Amino acid sequence: MTNEIGSELEQLIRERAFQIWIEAGQPHGRDKEHWQQATDELLSGTAPPLQPGLVDSGEGQVPAESDTADHQRRGG
């Protein structure tokens, strides 16, 4: 059960961090800052609802913190 909660929280953090990154204009090199902001917001209960359409709800996944930085370095 603890793993399920941890996995669910990590997914929520990932989705919120991605939303923050989009809202910030997809800046390069701020993934750790966005990840921490998302974590803080979710743990304090101040995170706004996720915006529909920003996060892939199908087969794809929102990139993990380090995946986003790798993607940015490659120019994507």
N, C-alpha and C positions, 0 to 999 in steps of 0.2 A: 504494500500500500504506500509506503514512503517513497518508493521509486516512482510510482504513478504520480504522486503529488509533485515530486521533483521534476519529472518529465513535463507535466502540465505547466508548472511554473516557468520552466526554461522555455517552453514554446510561447507562452504569453510574453515573456521578456523579449524573446527573439522577434515576435510580431510587433511589439511596441517599439523596440529599437529600430526596426525597419521603418516603421511609420515616422519616427522622429527623424531618421535619415532623409526620408522623402520630403518631409516638411521643411527640413533645413536646406533643401536644394541639392541633395546627394553629394555633400562635400567629401573630399578625399581625406583619409587619415583620422577621422573622428569617430570611428566605430566603437572604441573603448568608452569614450565619453557618452555616446548614445546608449550603449549597453548599460552603463552605470545609471544614467538618467532613467532608463526604462525600469531597471531594478528598483531604484529608489521610489519611483512613482507607484509601481505595483505593490511594493511592500507597505507603503504608507497609505494606499488606497486613493491616491490622487490622480491615477492614470485615467485619461479620457477614454471613452469607448473607441475601439478600433474603427477606422473608416472602411466601409465596404469597398472592395475593389483594389485596395492597396496591397493586400496580402493574398497570395495565391491559395485558394481554398480547395483546389483539386489535387492532382497528383504531385505537382511541384511543391517545393517547400521554400519558406523564407530562409535566406542564407544565415548561417550561424555568424557570430561576431567575427571570427577570423576569416570566414568565407567572403564576407562583404569587403573586407580590406583587400583580399586577394583579387576579387573581382574589380575593385577600383584601380588597383595597380595595373591590371591588364587593359585598362581603358574601357571597361564595360559598364 
